Amino acid sequence: MKKLGILFLFVFFMAGCSGDMEPETPLFEPALVEEISPAPLPSPVVGAPTFDKWALWINGTQLRGANTWQRIVDLEYDGSDFLGDGYIGPPYTQSDFDALAALGANYVNLSHPGIFTERPPYVLDERAQANLDQMIAMATKADLFVVITFRTGPGRNDFTFYRDDDWFESKDLIENLWSDTDAQAAWIEMWRYTAERYKDNPVVIGYDLLCEPNANEILDEWDKEAFYATYGGTIYDWNAWYPDIVTAIRSVDTETPILVGGEGYSALDWLPYIELVDAEKIVYTFHQYEPALYTHQEVGDGYSYPSELYMNWSEDEVSFDRAWLADYLSIASGFSAENDVPVAINEYGVARWSENASAFMRDEMEIFEEIGMNYALWVWDPDWRAWNEGVNFMTFRYGADPESTVEVENELQNTITEFWAKNTIRPSHFAEQLSTPPSENWLEDIETWLYLIDVNMNSQTVNQILLSDYDMVVLDFIPSEKNNTDYPMADVVAQMQNAEHPKKVIAYIDIGEAEEYRVYWEKNWEVGNPTWIVGDDPDGWAENYPVAFWAGEWQAIWLENDGILNQIIEAGFDGVYLDWVEAYSDENVVATAQIEGINPALAMIEFIRAISANIKDECEDCVVIAQNAAELVDYSEYTATIDGLAQEQVWFDGGADNDPEGDCPLPRTDADIDSDAYYDALSPACQKQFDEFPESTLHVSSEEYLYYLAFFQDLGISVFTVDYALEPENVAWIYATSRSLGFIPFVGNRALDRFVAPVP
């Protein structure tokens, strides 16, 4: 809504400004601005983006919350106390967000300054970005969904919302957004940058492109037909350029819903004049403060509900009651039905001293619910005394007494919270619903584990394992090796399960590469024959070949009645450990997938789901642990399928064919990747690995791996780390570091063919 100036400036905004303005530009032609990329953000607290954000906007009312409001502080007008002495005010704290959630709200609409500067040159405003990051972080911690609304930005400052007031000088009013193509182009780039920065944040469920477009007021034209007849298609026409913002966002983020309001400060009666954009996942919004005589009345005006009111400059009184509200709000339901699009209300409210405000709000919110719209109240103020004592006319917590500036129990609050109590979903609920509950499998009890895939494992090694204190052992399914088909696998598994310190025994299988030494390999096979063997191992491992894993012949090796998975179950294993899940991203696999019209990521997920179903149909307590490809955490189908995630070489790696055996440190941060300092610190053997394999893990940072692993933790999925090191100081450091992060570590040589004792 149009925000108030200092103290009690409650005059409603509908009075237009004076002056005649003609369109300066006949058609909108945005200028080009240089794209910039955002710095990576820390991993969100709640979990990965593993749910359909769009579903929150199309299945009836699911989001009920409130708006925060902030603007850039102008010390000349605000002083150092009114909005705080920071760059943006008023300042919010974690307790403000926690209190909102405690009353039942499940989302917050951050009505926030844009993160590009308001005056040219239009560049990133790092202080505004930092404030937005902090607001989102606090909302996340409070378990609230977030919609980002930009009030201001290139060519627009907050004074535009109270442009007719006289407490600031006209020179300080910025609203050339409606007359400057450079400003509009920068606004577009601001949103592209914003979407790229926040697209993977699971709590950010909407981008509201522009708070209350108001070119019509700048032009002093409130007649809708006249406005579009005169200015349609020009630089003043929001319909002419908001689609370019949508296109920019969708170039980097195809999932997060986009919210679009109309001209006239997004008033409902301007909603039908929005021209729909040809894009997916768009929500059309409006702000509901009608009738303004009632919702924005000053103390002593005496307007009540229900009553007879002169509204919208009518010469006759109109019955202002529930029937009037229902009729007015039918504009929204009609627009939604006619265009088959969702609508939402991201601002509504009433002056807290309005007579029968509680009854008004109850009727209004009941109609919102009947239509099935999400809605955000105006306003949720922070606990900032100077602000609270100056501007509080919609601070419902203070009750109906205009003199009150403290929270008191009141009917209006009771009504609002009664509706907020209908909320049944929060960000954390998605994580709970889409992950396998950790209590459902035994992996949460594992503290130490051994990873040993020696196909020539002798009795001495078996005895070492039996006598060890390992909780879990990952072993190769040795009978699948050509020269060991008669290996007594079932006996060895049973011995380990019944050892003095019992062990869970997991079968290692490579589902993304064909291996020459396996029983399924035929003599005439090579790259290209069969066609689903698509290339050589990219890291230089001999006799290993990436496959088009969706091929029926490949999957039959594993899934048929006499396939390897059934043999594993018959041998008594407690689950499977899936290597080379990352096959979906191998360049040769990707090329083949493109030719065949396959989405390799989705195909890998479907393959793993089939493996899981095959295993668990026969062994309900068996687990599926996937190795690598942690970025698949983005897919809820994947995280709901696996029980554990193992990630290799988080901190140390070795080389192909066990040369070197380990102790090659990964770059710690993205900034270290391929840097001279990093390369110079490597041993000669590690430098050789670095040089020969430009796609190897020595060109990836620990920071990237840890970013994704945190998401699995948030979903309650056990995370195992696998590092390759022999130097005692490196081994000790890895175990300590991994455990401090809540992971379950193992450290061995690169070939994983050597028994190592457990590290307590």
N, C-alpha and C positions, 0 to 999 in steps of 0.2 A: 504494500500500500504506500501511498505518499506519506513520507515520514515527517514528524513534527520538528519544528525548530526548538530553540531553547525555551524552556518552561512550557506554559499551557497554550500552545498554538494549535487549536483544535478545529479551525475552519476547514471544511471539506474542500477537496481539491477541484471540484467540478467547474468552478469559475474559470473561464479561459483567459489567456493573456491577451493584451492589446497589441496591435501592430499588424500590418499586412505583409505577408511573406509569399512570394511566388516561387515555384520550383525553379531552382537554378540549373538543374541537370535533367534533361528530358528522359534519359534512361540510365539505369544503374549499371555502371561498369567498374567493378572493384579493382583497385590498384593491387599490384603484386607486392607482397612482403616476404622477406626471407624467413623460411621455416627454421625453427630451433627445436632441439629435442630436450626433454626434461631429464634431469638427473634421476637416477634410480631411487626409489623410495624404500625404506625399511619394510620388512614383511608385516602385514596387518596382524592384529592380535587375534581376531576372531577365527579366521580360516581362509582358505583359498576361495577364488570365485567359482564355486562348484555347484551353483544353482542357477536357474533361469530367472534373472531379475525381471524380465518382461512379465512373468507369471504374476508378479505382485501387483500389476496394473490392470489386469484383464479378467480377473476372477472375483469380481465383487469387491466390497470395501475390505481392505486388508491393512491399510496404513492409516493410522490416526495419530497425529502429533502436532507439532507447533513450529513456528519460525523463530529463529534468532535474527537479530538485526545488528549490523555493525557498519561503520563507515570510517574513512580515513580522517583522523583528527586534524582539525584546523585550529592551531593554538590561538590565532588571532580572534576567533569567535568562541572557541570552546574553553579556552584557558587550559590549565594542566590538571583540572580535577573533574570537570563535568563528564568527559568521556575517558578519563584516565590520561596518563602522561605517555602512553605508548603510541605507536604509529597508527594503530587501529583501535577503535573503542566502540562501545564500552567493553571492558575486558571480561571474558568468561573464564570460569575455572571448572575443574572436574566436578566439583560439588554441584554446580549449576546443571550440568548434564545428568548427573546421577539423580538429582531431585526431579527432573523432568521424567526420567525413566521410572522412578519410584511411584509417580502418580499414574503410570500406566501407558504413557506414550511409547510408541515403538519406532517413531522416526522423527527426524528433525530436518527442516528445510533451512539450510544455511543461507540467509539473505546477506550476501557478502560482497565486498569490493572485488572487482575483477583483478586478475593477477598480471595484467599489463598496465602500463602507466596511462593516466588520463590525458596527459598532454604529450605532444610529439617531442622527441622521437618515440614512437610507441614500442616499448621494450618490456621485457620481463620485469615485474616489480617483485623483487625477491622478498621484501618484507611482507607484502600482501600474501605471497605464496606461503611463506613460513607461518603466517597466522592461519591460513586456510588448512595447512597441514596439521597444525595444533588443534584446530576445531574438529577436524575429522578424527584425529586420534582420540580426543576426549569423548566424542560420540561413540566411537568404536568401543572404548573401555566401558561406556555406559550401556553397551548392547543396543544401540540405536542405529537404524538405517539412516542414510544421509542422501538428501538431494542438494546439489550445488546450484544456487541461483546467483548469477552475476548482476548486481545492481548497477555497477559502474565499470568503467574501463576506458579504452581509447575513445576520446571524444565525448565523454559523459562523466559528470561527477554527481554526488548525491544531492547537490543543491537543486537539481532538476526536479526533484520530487516536491519541493516547496518553493518553486520558482517565482511565485507571486508574493512571497513574504519579503519583509524589508529589513531583516536583521543581518543580512550580508550584502555586500556590494555587487552590483551587476557584473563587474569585471571578473568576479570569482565564480560565476556561473559557467559551467562547461556543458554544452549540449550540441556541439557541432557533429555529433554522430549522425545527425539527420541531414547534414549538408556537405559532408566531406567523405569522398570515396576512400581516401587513405585511412581514415578512422574506421570505416566499415570493414575494409580489408584487414586491418589490424585486429578488429573484434573477431573476425573469422579465424585468423591465425591464433588468437588467444584461446579460442575454444578447441582448435585442433591440438594445440599444445596441452591444454588441460585434460582432454580426453586421453591423450597418450600417457599422461602422468598418472591418471587415476583409474584407468580402464580395468586394471587387475585388482583393485581394492574391492573386496566383497561387500562392504557396507555401503559403497557409493552406488545407489540404484537409480539415479536420474541426473540429467544435466538440464537445467532450466536456462534457456538461452539468453533471456533478457528480461529483467524485472520491469514489468509494466511499460511496454512501448508507448511513447507519448508524442509522436510527431504531430498528431492531430491537435494537441494543445499548443504546441509551439507555433502551429499554423493558425491557431484559433478557429478550428473547424470541428464542431461537434456533431454536425449532421453527417451521418455515415455515408449515405448515398452521395452527397456532395463531395465529401473528402475523396472517395475513390474515383468519382467522375473527374475530379480535378487533378489528383495527385497519384492515382493508380499507375504503377509501372515506373514511377520516378524514384529518385533517391530517398524520398520521404516515405515510400511505401514499404513497410515491414515485410509484406508478402513478396516483394520483389527480391529481397536479399537474404531472408532467413534460410531459404533452401540451401544457399551456399555454405552457411554454417553447418547445416546438417551433413552436407557432402564432405566437408572438411573433417568433421567428427567421425563419420563412417569410414573415412580413409584409414583411420587408426584404431577404431573401436566399433565393432559391428554389433555388440551385445547390449551396452548400457542404454536404457530407454532415454529418449530425448523429449523434454517438455517444452511446449510452445504455447504462449499466450498471445492474445490479440492486441490490436491498438486500443486506444481509449483507456489506457492504464489496465488493460486486461479485464475490463468490465464485462460481465456476462453478455450484455446486449451487443457487444462487438464480436463475440465468439463466432456467430454465423458468417462473419466477413473474412475469417481466416481462410486462405486458399491452401488446401491440403498439399503436402509435399509428397512426392513419389519416393518414399523410403520406408524402411521397416522400423517397427518399435517406436512409434511416435505417440505421445500422449498430448492431447490438447487441453489447455488449462484456462481457468479464469479465476478472478478474485471476486469475492462476494461480500460487499458492504452495503447492499441495498436493503431498505431505503436509507440513504445517508443521513436524512434528518433524524432518524432514530439511532443508527449505529454510531454516529459521530457527534451526538448531541453534547453540548456543553452543560456543565452543572447548572441546574435551574431551568433548563429548557422545558422539561416536563413531558416529553413525548413518551408514550407508553405502548405496550403491546398486550393484547390487540387493541386497536383504536382506529379512529378515522384520521387520515393524514392527507395533506396536500403534498404530493410527491411528483418528482420529475416535471416541475413547473406546470402541473395540472391546475386548471381553474376550479376543479371540483374535488371534494374530499373523496378519498378512496379507502375502502375497508382494508386495513392492514392487519392481516391475520394469517392463519396457516394456509387457507385457500389461496391467498395472494402469493405467499411464498412458493407454494406448490406450482402455481401457474407460472411464476417468474422462472423458477428453476427448471421448468419443462423445456426452456430454451436449450439447456445443457443435454437433457435426455433426448430431445429431438435431434440435436446436432449429432450426438453419438449414434443414434439409430439410423439416421439418414446416411451417414458416411461410414458406418461400421468401424468406428474408432473409439478408443477409450477417452474419457474426460476425467479431469481431476480438479480439485480446488486447493491451490497451494497458498491461499490467504483467505481468511474470513474472521470476523470478530465483531465485538460490540463494546461500546463504552461501559465500563463496569458499573457506573451509577445509573444506567438506563433502567427505567421502571419495568419490572418483570423481565429483566434480561435473561433470567434462567429459563422462563417459558419460551421466549423467543429462540434461544439457542437449542432447546430441546426439540422444538418443532423443526428447526432448520436442519439439525444433525440427523433427525429421523428421516427427513427427505433425502439427505445425502446418502444415507444407508439404503433407502428404497431404490434409489437410482444405481447404487453400487459404486460410488466414487470414493477414492482416497481423499483425505482432507487434512490440511495443516492450519492450525489456529494462529491468529496474530494476537499476542506475541508472547514469547518466553524471554523475559528480561533476566539479565544476570543480577547477582547480589552486588550491586555497585551503588553505594548510597547516594552520591551526587546525582547520578542518573535517575535512580528510583524516586528520589524526592522531587525531581524536576519534571519527568515525563513518565506517567503511570496510568494513563486513562484506559488502557486495555490490559493492565496487569491484574488479571482476575483474582489472583491470590490475595489482593489487598481488600477485597470485599466491596460493598456498595458505598461506603463512606468516602467521600472525596478527600477527606483529610488523612485517611489512613495510608501509611506507607510501610506497614508491616503485614505479614501474612496472618490471616484470620480465617476461620472456618466460615464458609458462605455458600448460599444456594447455587450461585453461578458455578463455582468450582465443583461442587458436588455433581452438577449436571454434566459438566465437561468430563470429569473423571469417570462418571458412570459409562460414558460412551468409550472412553479410552480403555476401560476394563474389558471391552469386547476384543481387544487385540489378543491374538493367539500365537503370533509368530514374531521372532526376533532373529537377528543375524546368527546367534549361537544355536538357534533351533535348527537351522539348515545344516550346520555342522553335525549336530546330533542325529538328524534324520538321514543324512546321506553317507555317514561313515558307519563302518562296522563297529558296534559298541565294543570298547576294549575288554569289557568283562565277558564278552561272548567267546573269546579264544584265549589260549594259554600263553600267547606270546608276551603278554604283559609281565609274566613271571620270570622271563629269561633275563639273566644278568651276564652270563658268559657264553660264548659260542665259538665253535671251531668250523673253519671253512677249509675243507681238504678235498680236492677233486683229482686225486691220484688214481688212475685206472689200474695201477699195479700195486695196490695197497696190500702189504704183506701182513703176516700174523703179528709181527713185532709192533707195527703201527697200530693194529687193531687193539693190542693189549695196552699200548700207551693211552689210547682213547678210553678204553674201559676203566683204567685206573685214574683217569683225570676227573676233575670236578666240573667239567663243562656241563652246562644245562642243555645245550642244543648242539647238534653236529650236522653240518651240511656235507653230504658225500655224493660223489658221482654215482649214478646208477650203473655200476660197473658191468653188469651183464649186457649192456647195450654196446660195449666195446667189442670189436670183432674177435680179438684174441682172448676174451674173458667171458664168453657166453655161459660157461659153467661155474662162474664164481658163486659161492654160497651166500648170496646177498641176504636172503631172508634170515639165515642163521646169524649173520653178523649184526643185522638190524635188531633182532631179538635180544642178542647178548647186550647190546648197548642200552636198549630200553630197560633191561633188567639188571644193569650194573649196580654196584653198591651206591654210586651216585647216578640215578637213572637219567637217561638222556632222551630228548626228543630227537628223532633222526629224520632229516629232510633230504629228499632226492634232488640233486642238481640236474637240470636239463637246459639245453640251449635251444630256444624256440625260434630264434631269428637267424641262425646260421646252420648250414649243413656241414657236417664234419666227416672227413674222409675215413676216419677210423671207426665209424659207427656201423652197426649191422645193417642199417638201411641203405648204406652207400653202395651203389652198383658200379661195376668195373668201368663202364663206358661214360660215367658221369664226369662232367667238367662244366666250367662256366658256359652257360648257354644251352647245355644239354643235361637235364631237361631245362626248358626255357625259364623255369622259376628259380634256377641258380643264376644270380644276376651279376656277380662280381667277386673280387677278392676282398679279404678282410682289410679294412682301411688302416688298421694299426699294425699290419705286417705279420699277423699270426698265420703260420703255415697251416694248410689243410683245413682252413675255415672259410666258408663262403656265404655271404649274405643271401637270403632267399626272399622271393615274393611270397611271404608267409601266408597269404590268403589263398594260395593255390590249393585246390582240393587234394592233390596228391600229397603235398607236404602235410596238411592237417590230418590226413588219414593215418599217417605214420604215428601220430600221437593219439588220435581220438577214436579210431576203430576199436571194435571189441577185442581184437588181439593186438592192439596198439601198445605203445610204450607206457602210457599212463595206467592202463589196467595192470600191466606187469609190475609197475611201481606199487600199486595198491596191494597186489597179491604178495609182494615182498614185505609188506607190513610197515612201510614208511608212514610218517606222521604228516606228510605234506610234500609240496614241491617248491623248488626254488628256481625261478624262471630267469635265465640269463638272456641277454641280448634283446630285451624289450625295445631298446633303442633302434632296432632294425628299421622301424617305421621312418626314421630320419636319415638313414644311409642314402647317399646320393644316387646309387644305382637302384635301390629299392624305390626311391621317390620317382626316378625317371620312368621306371616300369609302371608304377602306379598311375602316373599321368597318362601314359599311353592307354592303359586299361580303364581309365576313368574311375580309379579307386582313391578314396581318402585313406592314406596309410595309417594315420593316427587312429581313426575310428575302426579300421580293419584290425589293428593290433588289439584294441580294447575288446572287440568282439571275439577275437581268438582267445584272449585271456579269460573272457567270460565263459567260453565253451570249455576251456581247460578246467576252470574252477568248478563248473557244473559237473563235469565228468568225474573229477576227484571227489567232490562232496556228496554226490549221489551214492557213492560206495563207502565213504568214510566221513561221517558228519563232523567229527572233531579235527579233521585234517585242515591244514592251513595252506594258503597260497602266498608266497613271498616273491615279489617282483624285484628285479635288480635293475637299477639305473632308470633313465627316462623320467626323472622326478617331475619334469615339467607337465606330465600328463595329469598332475593333480588338478588341472583346470577342468577335468571331465568327471562329473559326479558318478557316471556309470563305472568309471575306472576305480575311484576310491571306494565305491560300494562293493567292488568285486574282490579286491586284494585284502589280505589280513596284515601284511607287513611290507615295508619298503626297504630295500638295501641299496646303498649308494657306494659305488667304488670310488677309490682315489679322491676322497674329499680333500685330503691334505698332502698325501704322498703317493707317487706311482712308480712303476718300473717300466721296463721296455718289452717290446715284442719278443716272444719266445724266451722270456725270462732274462733278457739282456738289456739293461741291468736288472738285477733281482728286485730292486727297490731303492728307496731313499732319494727319489727325485721329487723335490717339493713343488707343489703347484703354486702359481701366483696367488698370493693371499687375497688380493682385491682386483677388481676389474682394471684399475689404473696400472697394475703391475704387469698385465698381460703383454707379452712380446716386448717388454721394455729392456733396454740395455742392462740396467742394473740387475734385473731378474736373470737374464741370460748369463751374465758374468758370474753370478753366484752358483750356477749349476756346475756339477762335476763334468769332466769330459764325456763320460758315458751318458749322462743325462742330456748334455748338449747335443750329442749324436742323435738321441731319440727326438729331441726338439727339432733338429734340422731335417731329419728324414721324414717326419710325419707331421706336416703342418696342421692336420686336423686332429692331432692327438690331444690328450687331456692336459698336456703341458701348455696348451694354448687356451685353457679355460681356468677360471679362478675359483678358489674355495668359496669366495663370497657368493657366487652364483648358485653353487650347490646348496649352501646353507640357506639361501633365500627360499628355495623350494622345499627343503626338508622341514622348515618351520611350519609350513602349511599342513604337512602330513601329521606333525605332532598336534596341531590344533584340532585336527579331525579325529584324534585318538588312535591313530595308526602307528604301530611300533616301527621305529626307525633304526636300522642297523647300518653301521658304517664299515667299509672295507678299505684298509689302506695297506700300502706295500712298503715296508721298511724293515731293515735288519739292525741298524745302528741302535744300541740300547737307549740312547737319549731321545732319539726320534720315536721309538716305540712307546716309551714312557710318556712322552708329551702327547702323543695321539690318544692314548687311553685316557689320560687325565682330561684333555680338552673335549673329547667326544662325550665322556660321561658327564662333564660339567654342563653340557648342553642338553642332557637328557637322552642321548643316543646310546646304542648298545654296540660297542666297537669290537672289531677284530683286526689284527695286524699280522701279516705273514709275508712270504716271498711272492713274487709276481706270478709264478706258475702255480701257486697254491698246492704244491705237491709235497710239502714238508710239515710234519707235526710240530707244533709249538705249544708249550705249556700255557695254561690259562694265566692271565694276569689278574690278580685279585683286585 
